[in-house]
């Protein structure tokens, strides 16, 4: 049985006041006990989020990291720094990193390895563009992104990842994949993982991301291969995010 994971991705949004508001709202046992919850906040809020959410079950994470351990890389943040500031998860390969910051599969793999080396859990994001979907290349693109990372890891490393399927055309657009569309791709990813190891495939949580909201989360999460959500916009409002977490419970 895979415990659902709902992870909020604040992107370059939020404030210290919002961190405090989440801390207050979640402190009183509001979150379901059978759901893991994480918040991926901007770097400067990591420590404050750790303090504000310290009495809750919420895990704090980051949204990207450097592929280098240290050195003359102005503006970059290493995995060790994230860990020291309280992050336990980190998004890798989010489509905004791939498209806006030119991170290709090799860059994504290097960041996964950097995260693993510091015992951070990489949440590997994969997904196709609208053009790729319309050209019926969804599976080839998504499985290619999965294999680019999983091929290069050993058995114990593979088991330490989370995978998020995020169709690029559904991120921040209000256009959600239908539960059936999402399930087809999730099942394909699980099938791909089974080629490495059946136990890996059976245990791996596959999150859906792309305009997940309080009113569509339940039907997405009811799909057999959807084990949680990566939530952007709706993770910036306490009540909306709480409702999504509750629908996973
Ligand atoms: C995301 O940023 O990962 C995401 C899924 O965003 P949204 O929920 O706003 O589509």
Boltz pocket constraint, residues with backbone or C-beta under 6 A from the ligand:
constraints:
  - pocket:
      binder: B
      contacts: [[A, 9], [A, 11], [A, 166], [A, 170], [A, 171], [A, 172], [A, 173], [A, 174], [A, 209], [A, 210], [A, 211], [A, 212], [A, 230], [A, 231], [A, 232], [A, 233], [A, 234]]
      max_distance: 6.0
